[in-house]
Amino acid sequence: MSGRVLLRFALTLTVCAVAFSGCGSAAKRDPPLRGTRLEIYSSLPRRGPLRALAAETLAAERLALAQDGGRVGRYRVQLDALDASTVGAGRSDPGQISQNAGLAAQDPSTVAYLGEMATGTSAIAIPLLNEAGILEVSPLDPAMALTTGSLAIAGSPERFYPKIKDGGRTFARVVPSDRSEVDALLAAMRENGVRRLALLTDEDPTGRALTTDLQAKARAAGIAIVVSQEIDEQALRDDGSIAQVLAARPDAALDATGARPRAARLWRELTAADPLLQLYAPASLADPSFVAALGPAAAVAHVTQPLPGDGGAVARRFVRAFAARYGYVPSPQARFGYEAMRGVLAAIRRAEADVRGGRITRAQVVHAYFRTAPRASVLGPYAIDAAGDTSLRWWGMFDVVDGELRLVAALDAASGKR
């Protein structure tokens, strides 16, 4: 099940499905965390196409904690790594994510939760953790509706936060959101000469949120949306949809559908019908299973992925420390996991300084994290805003070369420049 399908699943859940703390109960006073041991839970898939990146992300989180000696002030901090996938799903699974978030919510020593990873999967965990007042920091989930409103997802983002009136938001991320990814996609298309664009969607809410935002921005980028075609997820072939797309004479198509195997087949069929049609995909499709199944469509494929900014000497020290500890050089995306942990530890440290010898509360840690001001990091300087979004706006445009994604341009979505 894809991250986008997981978000669709999350939207079917009632916010009051949080049996752990009593739905509808009055807001409780946030008590100090007991003892001197704090738990940080990490939820990442150990199966499926994202398992290699998930393993690197977890390794980077462990490194960040180890560099602080597993302690912040008076507190000993422990990282509990949970599997967000199941054998049956073969990738991130909504039931497992719900179980992971529920476990963290029930543990009285939990101070923070690092997750989720695939696009949209955090929608499962956010309500459970918000109900418990626990800080959640995602290293790599960019779904925009989790932090900002989208016309494509009614009630977003407030619908994900059952305790927003009592305790505010508790979810933040170090990866840029889909909203800036749209800016990067439009900038890349413009540079590649795209003037007429086809949009491909299905019932997936995250894809609809992305295309809704893109439609609002396309004209200013000099790109006309000439057709928006909904793809039938159950169809054995897409001949009718492809005919309607090509009849509009687009230069390129953006695929915002949710199912990866389904998307790869669609791309092959589009390329067979028009070998010159450029094909674009957001980060939700940037995984090895999708890329490996593209066939001839690989020659016209362009995929965006989030990139860390220029971390300078801080990033170089991280790479050396990671290689020394694990025996290989990490991918750039591993830095997001490292910084997710570093940011949480810094928030605990600020919260402890605020209480001046007293015991911290979960609410104080949340408040401290949302006060993250511009600072040097492995991702470059960044801050966290009131919505929980990072000020980082770097995205990479990748082509498919020899069956793998290869970076061809780094785009600053804030300026539209390389």
C-alpha positions as CSV (number, residue, x, y, z in Angstrom):
1,M,0.0,0.0,0.0
2,S,1.5,3.3,-1.0
3,G,1.9,6.3,1.3
4,R,-0.8,8.1,-0.7
5,V,-3.2,5.2,-0.3
6,L,-2.4,5.3,3.4
7,L,-3.5,8.9,3.6
8,R,-6.7,7.9,1.9
9,F,-7.1,5.3,4.7
10,A,-6.4,7.8,7.4
11,L,-9.1,10.1,6.1
12,T,-11.6,7.3,6.8
13,L,-10.7,7.2,10.4
14,T,-12.6,9.3,13.0
15,V,-10.4,11.5,15.1
16,C,-12.1,9.8,18.1
17,A,-10.5,6.5,17.3
18,V,-7.9,7.2,20.0
19,A,-9.0,4.6,22.6
20,F,-5.7,5.1,24.5
21,S,-6.6,8.3,26.2
22,G,-10.4,8.5,26.0
23,C,-12.0,10.3,23.1
24,G,-14.0,13.4,24.0
25,S,-12.5,13.7,27.5
26,A,-11.7,17.1,28.9
27,A,-8.2,18.4,28.3
28,K,-5.9,17.1,31.0
29,R,-3.1,19.0,32.7
30,D,0.2,18.1,31.1
31,P,2.1,16.4,33.9
32,P,5.9,16.4,34.2
33,L,7.6,13.4,32.7
34,R,8.5,11.0,35.5
35,G,12.0,9.7,36.3
36,T,15.1,10.4,34.3
37,R,14.6,8.1,31.4
38,L,13.0,9.4,28.2
39,E,11.9,7.4,25.2
40,I,12.0,8.5,21.5
41,Y,10.2,6.2,19.2
42,S,11.2,5.8,15.5
43,S,8.7,4.4,13.0
44,L,10.2,3.4,9.6
45,P,9.4,0.6,7.1
46,R,11.8,-2.4,7.2
47,R,10.2,-3.9,4.1
48,G,9.4,-2.6,0.6
49,P,11.1,-0.3,-1.8
50,L,11.9,2.3,0.9
51,R,13.6,-0.2,3.2
52,A,17.2,0.8,2.2
53,L,16.6,4.5,2.8
54,A,14.7,3.7,6.0
55,A,17.7,1.8,7.3
56,E,20.0,4.7,6.5
57,T,17.6,7.1,8.2
58,L,17.4,5.0,11.3
59,A,21.2,4.7,11.4
60,A,21.5,8.5,11.1
61,E,19.1,8.9,14.0
62,R,21.1,6.4,16.1
63,L,24.3,8.3,15.3
64,A,22.8,11.6,16.4
65,L,21.8,10.2,19.7
66,A,25.1,8.4,20.2
67,Q,27.0,11.7,19.6
68,D,25.2,13.1,22.6
69,G,26.1,10.1,24.7
70,G,22.5,9.1,24.9
71,R,21.8,11.9,27.4
72,V,20.3,15.4,27.5
73,G,21.0,17.1,30.8
74,R,19.7,14.9,33.7
75,Y,17.8,12.6,31.3
76,R,19.0,9.4,29.7
77,V,17.4,9.1,26.3
78,Q,16.6,5.8,24.6
79,L,15.6,5.3,20.9
80,D,13.1,2.5,20.3
81,A,13.0,1.5,16.6
82,L,9.6,0.3,15.4
83,D,8.8,-1.4,12.0
84,A,6.1,0.5,10.1
85,S,5.7,-2.3,7.6
86,T,4.2,-5.8,7.7
87,V,4.9,-9.0,5.8
88,G,1.4,-8.9,4.4
89,A,1.6,-5.4,3.0
90,G,5.2,-5.7,2.0
91,R,5.7,-2.0,2.8
92,S,4.3,0.6,5.3
93,D,1.0,-0.6,6.7
94,P,-1.7,1.6,8.2
95,G,-2.6,-0.9,11.0
96,Q,1.1,-1.2,11.9
97,I,1.6,2.6,11.9
98,S,-1.5,3.0,14.1
99,Q,-0.1,0.3,16.5
100,N,3.3,2.1,16.6
101,A,1.8,5.4,17.4
102,G,-0.5,3.9,20.0
103,L,2.5,2.2,21.7
104,A,4.3,5.5,21.9
105,A,1.1,7.3,23.2
106,Q,0.7,4.7,26.0
107,D,4.3,4.9,27.2
108,P,4.5,7.5,30.0
109,S,8.2,8.1,29.3
110,T,7.7,9.0,25.6
111,V,9.0,12.4,24.8
112,A,8.9,12.3,21.0
113,Y,8.2,10.2,17.9
114,L,10.3,10.2,14.7
115,G,8.1,9.2,11.7
116,E,6.6,8.6,9.3
117,M,8.5,8.3,6.1
118,A,6.4,7.6,3.0
119,T,4.3,10.4,1.6
120,G,1.1,10.8,3.6
121,T,1.7,8.0,6.1
122,S,2.1,10.5,9.0
123,A,-1.7,11.1,8.8
124,I,-2.2,7.8,10.6
125,A,0.0,8.7,13.5
126,I,-0.6,12.4,14.0
127,P,-4.1,12.1,15.6
128,L,-2.9,9.5,18.1
129,L,0.1,11.5,19.1
130,N,-1.6,14.8,19.2
131,E,-4.2,13.3,21.5
132,A,-1.3,12.4,23.9
133,G,0.5,15.7,23.4
134,I,3.6,14.0,22.0
135,L,5.9,15.8,19.5
136,E,6.2,14.0,16.2
137,V,8.9,15.0,13.8
138,S,8.9,13.4,10.3
139,P,12.2,13.1,8.5
140,L,10.8,12.6,5.0
141,D,7.0,12.9,4.7
142,P,6.2,15.9,2.6
143,A,2.4,15.7,2.3
144,M,1.2,19.3,2.4
145,A,-2.2,18.8,3.9
146,L,-0.6,17.6,7.2
147,T,0.5,21.2,7.9
148,T,-1.4,23.6,5.6
149,G,-4.9,23.6,4.1
150,S,-5.7,22.1,0.8
151,L,-9.0,22.4,-1.1
152,A,-8.5,18.8,-2.1
153,I,-8.7,17.6,1.5
154,A,-11.6,19.1,3.4
155,G,-10.8,20.3,6.9
156,S,-7.1,20.0,6.5
157,P,-4.9,20.3,8.4
158,E,-7.0,20.7,11.5
159,R,-8.8,17.4,11.0
160,F,-5.6,15.6,11.9
161,Y,-5.3,17.3,15.3
162,P,-8.0,16.3,17.8
163,K,-6.4,18.4,20.6
164,I,-5.5,21.4,18.5
165,K,-7.7,23.7,20.6
166,D,-6.2,22.5,23.8
167,G,-2.6,21.9,23.0
168,G,-2.0,23.1,19.5
169,R,-0.1,21.3,16.8
170,T,2.4,18.5,17.6
171,F,3.6,17.5,14.1
172,A,6.6,19.1,12.3
173,R,9.0,17.9,9.7
174,V,12.6,18.7,8.5
175,V,11.8,17.8,4.9
176,P,10.2,20.5,2.7
177,S,6.4,20.1,2.0
178,D,4.7,19.2,-1.3
179,R,3.8,22.9,-1.6
180,S,7.4,23.8,-2.3
181,E,7.8,20.7,-4.4
182,V,5.1,22.1,-6.8
183,D,7.3,25.2,-7.2
184,A,10.3,23.0,-8.0
185,L,8.4,20.9,-10.5
186,L,7.1,24.0,-12.4
187,A,10.6,25.5,-12.4
188,A,12.0,22.3,-13.9
189,M,9.3,22.0,-16.5
190,R,9.8,25.6,-17.5
191,E,13.5,25.1,-18.0
192,N,12.8,22.0,-20.1
193,G,10.5,23.9,-22.4
194,V,7.2,22.6,-21.1
195,R,4.3,25.0,-22.0
196,R,1.4,22.6,-22.2
197,L,0.9,20.2,-19.3
198,A,-1.4,17.2,-18.7
199,L,-2.3,16.2,-15.2
200,L,-3.0,12.6,-14.3
201,T,-4.9,11.9,-11.0
202,D,-6.9,9.2,-9.3
203,E,-8.8,9.1,-6.1
204,D,-5.7,9.6,-4.0
205,P,-6.1,12.7,-1.8
206,T,-2.4,13.6,-1.6
207,G,-2.1,13.6,-5.4
208,R,-5.2,15.8,-5.6
209,A,-3.7,18.2,-3.1
210,L,-0.5,18.5,-5.1
211,T,-2.3,19.0,-8.5
212,T,-4.7,21.5,-7.0
213,D,-1.8,23.6,-5.8
214,L,0.0,23.2,-9.1
215,Q,-3.1,24.3,-11.1
216,A,-3.2,27.5,-9.0
217,K,0.5,28.3,-9.8
218,A,0.9,27.0,-13.4
219,R,-0.2,30.2,-15.2
220,A,2.3,32.4,-13.4
221,A,5.0,29.9,-14.5
222,G,3.9,30.2,-18.1
223,I,2.5,26.7,-18.3
224,A,-1.1,25.9,-19.4
225,I,-3.0,22.9,-18.0
226,V,-4.5,21.5,-21.2
227,V,-6.2,18.5,-19.7
228,S,-6.7,16.9,-16.3
229,Q,-7.4,13.2,-16.6
230,E,-8.6,10.8,-13.9
231,I,-7.1,7.4,-14.2
232,D,-9.2,4.3,-13.4
233,E,-7.2,2.3,-10.9
234,Q,-9.0,-0.9,-11.7
235,A,-8.7,-0.7,-15.5
236,L,-6.5,-3.3,-17.2
237,R,-5.4,-0.8,-19.8
238,D,-5.5,3.0,-20.1
239,D,-6.1,3.4,-23.9
240,G,-9.1,5.7,-23.4
241,S,-7.4,7.9,-20.9
242,I,-4.2,8.1,-23.0
243,A,-6.2,9.0,-26.1
244,Q,-7.8,11.9,-24.2
245,V,-4.5,13.1,-22.9
246,L,-2.8,13.1,-26.3
247,A,-5.7,14.8,-28.0
248,A,-4.9,17.9,-25.9
249,R,-1.4,17.9,-27.4
250,P,0.6,18.4,-24.2
251,D,4.4,18.7,-24.0
252,A,4.5,16.8,-20.7
253,A,2.4,14.9,-18.2
254,L,2.6,15.0,-14.4
255,D,1.6,11.8,-12.8
256,A,0.0,12.4,-9.4
257,T,-1.6,8.9,-9.0
258,G,-1.0,6.9,-6.0
259,A,-0.2,3.3,-6.9
260,R,3.4,2.7,-7.9
261,P,3.1,-0.5,-10.0
262,R,0.0,1.1,-11.7
263,A,1.9,4.3,-12.4
264,A,4.8,2.5,-14.1
265,R,2.5,0.7,-16.4
266,L,0.7,3.9,-17.3
267,W,4.1,5.5,-18.1
268,R,5.0,2.7,-20.4
269,E,1.7,3.0,-22.2
270,L,2.1,6.8,-22.6
271,T,5.6,6.4,-24.0
272,A,4.5,3.8,-26.5
273,A,1.8,6.2,-27.7
274,D,4.0,9.3,-27.8
275,P,7.8,8.7,-27.3
276,L,8.5,12.4,-27.0
277,L,6.1,13.2,-24.2
278,Q,8.0,14.3,-21.1
279,L,6.8,12.5,-17.9
280,Y,7.1,14.0,-14.4
281,A,6.5,12.5,-11.0
282,P,6.7,13.8,-7.4
283,A,8.7,12.3,-4.6
284,S,6.0,9.8,-3.7
285,L,7.0,7.8,-6.9
286,A,10.8,8.1,-6.3
287,D,11.5,4.5,-5.2
288,P,13.4,1.7,-6.9
289,S,10.3,-0.4,-7.7
290,F,8.8,2.3,-9.7
291,V,12.0,3.2,-11.5
292,A,12.9,-0.4,-12.3
293,A,9.5,-0.9,-14.0
294,L,9.6,2.1,-16.3
295,G,11.1,0.3,-19.3
296,P,11.3,2.6,-22.4
297,A,9.6,5.4,-20.4
298,A,12.9,5.9,-18.4
299,A,14.2,7.9,-21.3
300,V,11.6,10.7,-20.8
301,A,11.3,10.4,-17.0
302,H,11.8,13.2,-14.5
303,V,11.3,12.7,-10.7
304,T,11.6,15.1,-7.9
305,Q,13.1,14.3,-4.5
306,P,13.9,16.5,-1.5
307,L,17.5,17.6,-1.1
308,P,19.3,18.9,2.0
309,G,20.7,22.4,1.6
310,D,24.4,23.2,1.9
311,G,25.4,21.9,5.3
312,G,29.0,22.9,4.8
313,A,31.5,21.7,7.4
314,V,28.6,20.3,9.6
315,A,27.4,18.0,6.8
316,R,31.0,16.9,6.1
317,R,31.5,15.9,9.7
318,F,28.3,14.0,9.6
319,V,29.4,12.0,6.5
320,R,32.7,11.2,8.1
321,A,31.2,10.1,11.4
322,F,28.5,8.0,9.6
323,A,31.1,6.3,7.4
324,A,33.4,5.6,10.4
325,R,30.5,4.1,12.4
326,Y,28.8,2.1,9.6
327,G,31.4,1.5,7.0
328,Y,29.8,3.3,4.0
329,V,29.0,6.8,2.8
330,P,25.3,7.7,3.3
331,S,22.9,9.1,0.8
332,P,22.1,12.8,1.1
333,Q,18.6,11.9,2.3
334,A,20.0,10.3,5.4
335,R,20.8,13.8,6.7
336,F,17.0,14.3,7.2
337,G,17.0,11.5,9.7
338,Y,20.0,12.8,11.5
339,E,18.6,16.3,11.8
340,A,15.2,15.0,12.9
341,M,16.9,13.5,16.0
342,R,19.2,16.4,16.5
343,G,16.3,18.8,16.5
344,V,14.3,16.7,19.0
345,L,17.4,16.5,21.4
346,A,17.9,20.3,21.0
347,A,14.2,20.8,22.0
348,I,14.5,18.7,25.1
349,R,17.6,20.7,26.0
350,R,15.8,24.0,25.6
351,A,12.8,22.7,27.6
352,E,15.1,21.6,30.4
353,A,16.7,25.0,30.4
354,D,13.3,26.7,30.6
355,V,12.3,24.8,33.8
356,R,15.6,25.5,35.5
357,G,16.0,22.3,37.4
358,G,12.4,21.2,37.3
359,R,11.0,18.3,35.3
360,I,10.0,18.9,31.7
361,T,6.6,18.1,30.2
362,R,5.7,17.0,26.7
363,A,4.0,20.3,26.0
364,Q,7.2,22.1,26.9
365,V,9.2,19.9,24.4
366,V,6.6,20.6,21.7
367,H,6.8,24.3,22.4
368,A,10.6,24.3,22.4
369,Y,10.7,22.4,19.1
370,F,8.4,24.9,17.4
371,R,10.8,27.6,18.6
372,T,13.6,26.2,16.4
373,A,15.3,29.3,15.0
374,P,17.7,29.5,12.1
375,R,20.8,27.5,13.0
376,A,23.6,25.6,11.3
377,S,22.8,22.0,10.6
378,V,23.6,19.1,8.2
379,L,20.7,20.4,6.1
380,G,22.0,24.0,6.0
381,P,20.4,26.8,8.1
382,Y,16.7,26.3,8.7
383,A,13.9,27.2,11.1
384,I,10.5,25.6,11.9
385,D,7.4,27.8,11.4
386,A,4.2,27.8,13.3
387,A,2.6,25.2,11.0
388,G,5.5,22.8,11.6
389,D,7.1,23.3,8.3
390,T,10.8,23.8,7.6
391,S,12.2,26.9,5.9
392,L,14.2,24.6,3.6
393,R,13.0,24.6,0.0
394,W,15.6,22.5,-1.9
395,W,14.5,19.8,-4.3
396,G,16.4,17.7,-6.8
397,M,15.3,16.8,-10.3
398,F,16.3,13.3,-11.2
399,D,16.4,11.5,-14.5
400,V,16.6,7.7,-14.9
401,V,20.0,6.5,-16.0
402,D,20.9,2.8,-16.2
403,G,17.9,1.9,-14.1
404,E,18.6,4.4,-11.3
405,L,17.7,7.9,-10.4
406,R,20.5,10.3,-11.1
407,L,20.5,14.0,-9.9
408,V,20.5,16.4,-12.9
409,A,19.6,19.7,-11.1
410,A,19.2,21.1,-7.6
411,L,16.4,23.6,-7.4
412,D,15.7,26.2,-4.8
413,A,11.9,26.3,-4.8
414,A,11.9,29.6,-3.0
415,S,13.6,31.3,-6.0
416,G,13.0,28.9,-8.8
417,K,16.8,28.9,-9.4
418,R,19.4,26.2,-9.5
